[in-house]
Amino acid sequence: MDAQGRGRADDVDPADQWVLNPQTGEYELRLPQSAPQQPKPPWPRQQQSPRTTSPPGSPAGPPAGVPGPRTTPGPGRDVPPQRRRPAGPEETPPGRRGRRPEKKKGKAGKVLLWTGGTMAFVILAAGTGGYFYLRHLEGNVSTTDVGDAGASSFRKNEAFNILIIGTDKRTGAGNEGYGDAGSVGHADTNILLHVAKDRSNATAMSIPRDLIVDIPDCPTEQEDGTEKVVPGTTSQRFNNSLGQDGRDPGCTMRTVEAVTGIKPDHFMMADFNAVKTLTTAVDGVEVCVSHAVDDKESKLKLKAGKSRVEGEQALAFVRTRHAFGNRGDLDRIGVQQQFLGSLMRKMSSGDTLTSPTKLLKLAEAATKALTVDSAIGDVGTLKDVALELKKVPTKNISFTTVPVKDNPAEAVPVTVVLNEDAPQLFDLIKNDVSLTEVKQREKKEKAAVAARLKGTKADASEVRVRVLNGGAPSGSAQYELNWLQGTAGVTRSENGGNAEKDLGRTQLEYAPDQADQARRLADLLGLSGSAMKPGESVTNAQGLPTMTLTLGKDFKGAGVKLNASSASTQVKNKTTADQATCAS
């Protein structure tokens, strides 16, 4: 990153660097001058105006869509000639006015507005950081080469995964009360963002810092350009995948792949200062707590209900460990996800997008907040990332957390390990399945399942069914058959022996024209709609169509109703970015 160029411009309100050109009716960027300049030429005439060119690297103009009064400049204020894109060696012939490149300029300028609503997902809580693209600010972003830990380039037509890392490194004034003193910068907050191939949805999966994992060998690039392999280690907290023993973000990316089977393509990283500068740039973010908070350690004080936080208060909100739930890292993750959703809504609101002052302050703060992998660090690629993210509706960005449980090896649980639900979540992400679609599918399945129980029921004497044992205790099929014939009045039933494979749950398969019989049997046995499987019938000894009842491992005994629950896919602890929730 070029350390020069950040100098005196930092003392100027970014909004004041845009000056209205009365001749064109457009805003133009006036950067502070570092050396005496030649006298500015008068405004070119309409009839004869050679195409003017901008110095290499200067922006093409103000962000498209930024409103402003069409007035002449105040007394004593010179307005510079209009700056244009470099036109190369060719110039417009005298007597012919160069055309303003409407389409190209509009597309480039609108990136500022587009990123206001699309890049908010990278705001991290607890190292909370952000990224916002604007061409003349690209030098603010630092890059790291992670080698083959990530993708070599950004693919616009594919699904992609970005690992967002918030470190606990203390930098800047006022951060003494957060993180570990002298920390080299561990992976304190981690979110794996998966963006679907069709851009219809995205999943932000939080990874607990105290998750016990095996960290693989990690090649890292040294300052002198040489490569050093940091040896892997077993049974470590996830946060040690960064900073410890010289590990870089590429090591954290490799650890994510080893744990989840999901390969991150890119990373974005920031520390404590980002959340303070970003929330200040947008004049605060609305948060909600179910009870009043007065945390002596983080100095967080909030009344019950909604409040607006920015700067130090915003950082305290996402870092506190003593204000919510069981005071653990998992509760803090939930608070951070609430904060992220609120910040995304604020950054994409009209109040932010129509304010030149807020947009430019946000651009300055965000570009200085991040370190990214070198594959997405150049101006063209950053724009591509922003435009792809713009396509994802906020309501379809789902927040979830890696399913974990207390570490059984600890008498007093401090760390966590993966639980049995984790592989299912990882598979959904790897297979590009939207969590919002899963939720919608669950609703549809629930309605369809419930409908199977509605309708007329045949008389018990008309029900034809064969009973199989598919995992129940030995002899269960005969016991159930005896109950059906002797007690329930299902006299047209028979013992079919053992099923070809065991089932976890009892199941009734029937043909469509046997639905009334199936409803009667479900009522007798306490079967839920999800245990009813529309399919095909079989032919019994008399050559008549017969339903098949397979007793699974959940069978409780002859005549005992099952009342089984739905087996549809479920993802727990999930929210979406458009939901406003209260921390408790």
Order of alpha helices (4+ residues) and beta strands (2+ residues): beta-beta-alpha-alpha-beta-beta-beta-beta-beta-beta-beta-beta-alpha-beta-alpha-beta-beta-beta-beta-alpha-alpha-alpha-alpha-beta-alpha-beta-beta-beta-alpha-alpha-beta-alpha-beta-beta-alpha-beta-beta-beta-beta
